[in-house]
Amino acid sequence: MKQPSVALIRAVTRMLGPLVRLLIARGITFSYLSGLLKTVYVAEAQKSLAAAGEVPTVSRLSIVTGLQRKDINRIQSEPPPEHSPPAAVSLGARLIGIWTGDRKFRTAKGAPAPLPRSAKGGAVSFDALVRGISTDVSPRVILDEWLRLGLVAIDANEHIRLNAGAFVPQRGFDEKVYFLGRNVGDHIATVVHNALGEGEPHLERAVYYDKLTAESVQKLQSRAAELGMKTLLALNKEALKFADADEGKKDATYRMALGVYYYQGPDDPQPDDSDGAK
């Protein structure tokens, strides 16, 4: 059997470290994760074989994944896993996108405007924002949930203000880990696409430095937050226009994502990265 790339194993080990820390903190054991990995292996092998024009038979899947046939038969007999986001996420992402991207919900400087709960005559309000997207959920239910998650706050004038960090809920574990799976999953998919040479490379860049003081990284964190939000808000405005223009088109079958993250922590004991940009 061909030995795997040492560099690949190092990269996978580094990716898994923080994830395993989260799993341990939440009581997910190795045996549980092992069963989950079997399901993922089978699902990805089925996709790969189908893309290559092969029939993903149990025998073929067993060879590709290294799993026993009984495990594959059991996995294929189980109902597919639930992938729908928490209720607060599915509608909330669209509402935040409009609040930050639609001109009528922004201030003259382009920031999300503080909104009254309701306004007469169809004027701009939080109720109007929600009703413009869905009449199935009351604005009050959305407001209560967003207050719980820390996405909004109510100021002294009884106006609802969108928090600067609203792209990541401040509270609500299920909502946070939904974005963990979505954002990190898309990031890894981009890296894999580039590593395997599957067409034109996707954007995937980072800037990193070590041997910095705590004061320096705090200043860089503030600057990163400022520049990152400017980028996200600017692209959101453009994407909102395209989403509205493409609604109902038969070939509107693609999605996009741009992510921004910032990390700071102690220097690695044995750094394997060079300062600068990648």
C-alpha positions as CSV (number, residue, x, y, z in Angstrom):
1,M,0.0,0.0,0.0
2,K,1.3,3.4,-0.9
3,Q,2.4,5.5,2.1
4,P,0.5,8.7,2.6
5,S,2.3,12.0,2.3
6,V,4.0,13.1,5.5
7,A,3.1,16.7,4.8
8,L,-0.6,15.7,4.4
9,I,-0.6,13.7,7.7
10,R,1.0,16.7,9.4
11,A,-1.7,19.0,8.0
12,V,-4.6,16.7,8.9
13,T,-3.2,16.3,12.5
14,R,-3.0,20.1,12.8
15,M,-6.6,20.5,11.6
16,L,-8.0,17.8,13.9
17,G,-6.3,19.1,17.1
18,P,-8.7,22.0,17.8
19,L,-11.7,19.9,16.6
20,V,-10.9,17.0,19.0
21,R,-10.5,19.6,21.8
22,L,-14.1,20.7,21.1
23,L,-15.4,17.1,21.0
24,I,-13.7,16.2,24.3
25,A,-15.2,19.4,25.9
26,R,-18.6,18.3,24.7
27,G,-18.3,14.7,25.8
28,I,-18.0,13.1,22.3
29,T,-15.8,10.1,22.6
30,F,-13.5,8.5,20.1
31,S,-15.9,5.6,19.5
32,Y,-18.7,7.9,18.6
33,L,-16.5,9.9,16.3
34,S,-15.2,6.7,14.7
35,G,-18.8,5.7,13.8
36,L,-19.4,9.2,12.4
37,L,-16.2,9.0,10.3
38,K,-17.4,5.7,8.8
39,T,-20.6,7.4,7.6
40,V,-18.6,10.3,6.1
41,Y,-16.1,8.0,4.4
42,V,-19.0,6.1,2.7
43,A,-20.8,9.3,1.6
44,E,-17.6,10.8,0.1
45,A,-16.6,7.6,-1.6
46,Q,-20.0,7.3,-3.2
47,K,-19.6,10.9,-4.5
48,S,-16.1,10.2,-5.9
49,L,-17.1,6.9,-7.6
50,A,-20.2,8.4,-9.1
51,A,-18.2,11.4,-10.4
52,A,-15.8,9.0,-12.0
53,G,-18.6,7.2,-13.7
54,E,-18.4,4.1,-11.5
55,V,-21.2,2.3,-9.8
56,P,-20.7,2.6,-6.0
57,T,-21.3,-1.0,-5.1
58,V,-20.8,-2.3,-1.6
59,S,-17.7,-4.2,-2.7
60,R,-16.2,-1.2,-4.4
61,L,-16.9,1.1,-1.5
62,S,-15.3,-1.5,0.8
63,I,-12.1,-1.4,-1.2
64,V,-12.0,2.4,-1.4
65,T,-12.8,3.1,2.2
66,G,-11.2,0.1,3.9
67,L,-14.5,-0.5,5.8
68,Q,-16.1,-3.9,6.2
69,R,-19.1,-4.7,4.0
70,K,-21.3,-5.1,7.0
71,D,-20.5,-1.5,8.1
72,I,-21.3,-0.2,4.6
73,N,-24.6,-2.1,4.5
74,R,-25.6,-0.7,7.9
75,I,-24.7,2.8,6.9
76,Q,-26.6,2.7,3.7
77,S,-29.7,1.3,5.5
78,E,-29.8,4.3,7.9
79,P,-31.7,7.5,7.2
80,P,-29.5,10.3,5.8
81,P,-28.2,12.8,8.5
82,E,-30.1,16.0,9.1
83,H,-28.3,19.0,7.5
84,S,-30.8,21.7,8.0
85,P,-29.6,24.7,10.0
86,P,-31.1,25.8,13.4
87,A,-34.2,27.8,12.9
88,A,-32.5,31.0,14.1
89,V,-29.9,30.7,11.3
90,S,-31.8,30.0,8.1
91,L,-34.1,33.0,8.2
92,G,-31.6,35.1,10.2
93,A,-28.8,35.0,7.6
94,R,-31.1,36.4,5.0
95,L,-32.4,39.1,7.3
96,I,-29.0,40.2,8.3
97,G,-27.9,40.2,4.7
98,I,-30.7,42.6,3.8
99,W,-30.2,44.8,6.9
100,T,-26.5,45.3,6.0
101,G,-26.9,45.4,2.2
102,D,-30.2,47.1,1.3
103,R,-29.8,50.9,1.2
104,K,-33.2,51.6,2.9
105,F,-32.0,49.7,6.0
106,R,-28.7,51.5,6.2
107,T,-27.5,54.9,7.5
108,A,-26.1,57.6,5.2
109,K,-22.6,56.2,6.1
110,G,-23.6,52.7,5.0
111,A,-23.9,51.1,8.5
112,P,-26.9,49.1,9.5
113,A,-29.5,51.6,10.7
114,P,-31.1,51.4,14.2
115,L,-34.7,50.3,13.5
116,P,-37.9,51.0,15.4
117,R,-39.8,47.9,16.2
118,S,-42.7,49.0,14.0
119,A,-43.7,52.1,12.0
120,K,-46.9,53.3,10.4
121,G,-47.5,53.4,6.7
122,G,-45.0,50.8,5.7
123,A,-42.0,52.9,6.9
124,V,-38.7,51.3,7.6
125,S,-38.8,49.2,10.8
126,F,-37.8,45.9,12.2
127,D,-41.3,44.5,11.6
128,A,-41.0,45.7,7.9
129,L,-37.6,44.0,7.6
130,V,-39.0,40.6,8.8
131,R,-42.3,40.8,7.0
132,G,-40.5,41.6,3.7
133,I,-38.9,38.1,3.9
134,S,-41.4,35.9,5.7
135,T,-45.0,36.2,7.0
136,D,-44.8,32.7,8.6
137,V,-42.7,33.9,11.7
138,S,-43.7,36.9,13.7
139,P,-41.1,39.7,14.1
140,R,-41.5,39.4,17.9
141,V,-40.3,35.8,17.8
142,I,-37.3,36.8,15.7
143,L,-36.5,39.7,18.0
144,D,-36.7,37.5,21.1
145,E,-34.4,34.9,19.6
146,W,-31.9,37.5,18.3
147,L,-31.8,39.2,21.8
148,R,-31.1,35.7,23.3
149,L,-28.3,35.1,20.8
150,G,-26.8,38.6,21.2
151,L,-27.3,39.5,17.6
152,V,-29.2,42.7,18.4
153,A,-29.7,45.1,21.3
154,I,-32.4,47.6,22.2
155,D,-31.1,51.2,22.8
156,A,-32.5,53.9,25.0
157,N,-34.7,55.1,22.2
158,E,-36.3,51.7,21.9
159,H,-34.6,51.2,18.5
160,I,-33.2,47.8,17.6
161,R,-29.5,47.9,16.8
162,L,-27.6,45.1,14.9
163,N,-24.4,44.2,16.8
164,A,-21.2,44.6,14.9
165,G,-20.4,40.9,15.4
166,A,-23.8,39.7,14.2
167,F,-22.3,37.4,11.6
168,V,-21.4,35.1,14.5
169,P,-24.0,34.7,17.3
170,Q,-22.6,35.7,20.7
171,R,-24.6,33.0,22.5
172,G,-26.4,29.8,21.4
173,F,-24.1,26.8,21.0
174,D,-26.1,25.1,18.3
175,E,-26.0,28.3,16.2
176,K,-22.3,28.7,16.7
177,V,-21.4,25.1,15.7
178,Y,-23.7,25.4,12.7
179,F,-21.4,28.1,11.4
180,L,-18.4,26.0,12.5
181,G,-19.4,23.2,10.1
182,R,-20.4,25.5,7.3
183,N,-17.5,28.0,7.4
184,V,-14.7,25.5,8.2
185,G,-16.2,22.9,5.8
186,D,-16.2,25.5,3.0
187,H,-12.7,26.5,3.8
188,I,-11.4,22.9,3.8
189,A,-13.3,22.3,0.5
190,T,-11.5,25.2,-1.0
191,V,-8.1,23.9,0.1
192,V,-8.9,20.4,-1.1
193,H,-10.0,21.8,-4.5
194,N,-6.7,23.7,-4.9
195,A,-4.6,20.8,-3.6
196,L,-6.1,18.3,-6.0
197,G,-6.0,20.8,-8.9
198,E,-9.8,20.5,-9.6
199,G,-10.0,23.4,-12.1
200,E,-9.2,27.1,-11.5
201,P,-7.8,27.7,-8.0
202,H,-10.1,29.3,-5.5
203,L,-9.1,32.3,-3.4
204,E,-7.4,31.0,-0.2
205,R,-4.9,33.4,1.4
206,A,-3.6,34.2,4.9
207,V,-1.2,36.6,6.6
208,Y,0.7,35.3,9.6
209,Y,3.5,36.4,11.9
210,D,5.1,35.0,15.1
211,K,7.3,36.5,17.8
212,L,4.9,39.3,18.5
213,T,4.0,40.9,21.8
214,A,0.5,40.8,23.4
215,E,0.1,44.5,22.7
216,S,1.0,44.0,19.0
217,V,-1.5,41.2,18.5
218,Q,-4.3,43.2,20.2
219,K,-3.7,46.1,17.8
220,L,-3.7,43.7,14.9
221,Q,-6.9,42.0,16.1
222,S,-8.7,45.4,16.1
223,R,-7.4,46.2,12.7
224,A,-8.3,42.8,11.3
225,A,-11.8,43.1,12.7
226,E,-12.2,46.6,11.1
227,L,-10.9,45.6,7.6
228,G,-12.6,42.2,7.7
229,M,-16.1,43.7,8.4
230,K,-15.6,46.3,5.6
231,T,-14.8,43.5,3.1
232,L,-17.8,41.4,4.2
233,L,-20.2,44.3,4.2
234,A,-19.0,45.5,0.8
235,L,-19.3,42.0,-0.8
236,N,-22.7,41.5,0.9
237,K,-24.1,44.5,-0.9
238,E,-23.0,43.2,-4.3
239,A,-24.2,39.6,-3.5
240,L,-27.6,40.9,-2.5
241,K,-28.1,42.6,-5.8
242,F,-27.1,39.4,-7.7
243,A,-29.4,37.3,-5.5
244,D,-32.3,39.5,-6.2
245,A,-31.6,39.6,-10.0
246,D,-31.0,35.8,-10.2
247,E,-34.2,34.8,-8.2
248,G,-36.3,32.4,-10.2
249,K,-33.7,31.7,-12.9
250,K,-33.4,28.0,-13.9
251,D,-29.6,28.1,-13.8
252,A,-29.4,29.8,-10.4
253,T,-27.9,26.6,-8.8
254,Y,-24.7,27.9,-7.3
255,R,-23.7,29.4,-3.9
256,M,-20.7,31.4,-2.8
257,A,-19.0,32.2,0.5
258,L,-16.3,34.5,1.6
259,G,-14.9,34.0,5.1
260,V,-12.7,36.1,7.3
261,Y,-11.1,34.8,10.5
262,Y,-8.4,36.0,12.9
263,Y,-6.4,33.9,15.3
264,Q,-3.9,34.7,18.0
265,G,-2.2,32.5,20.5
266,P,1.2,31.4,21.8
267,D,4.0,30.7,19.3
268,D,4.1,27.1,18.1
269,P,6.9,25.1,19.9
270,Q,8.2,24.0,16.5
271,P,6.9,26.6,14.0
272,D,6.5,25.2,10.5
273,D,5.3,28.5,8.9
274,S,7.2,31.5,7.7
275,D,6.2,35.0,8.4
276,G,4.3,36.8,5.7
277,A,1.4,36.1,3.4
278,K,0.3,32.9,1.7
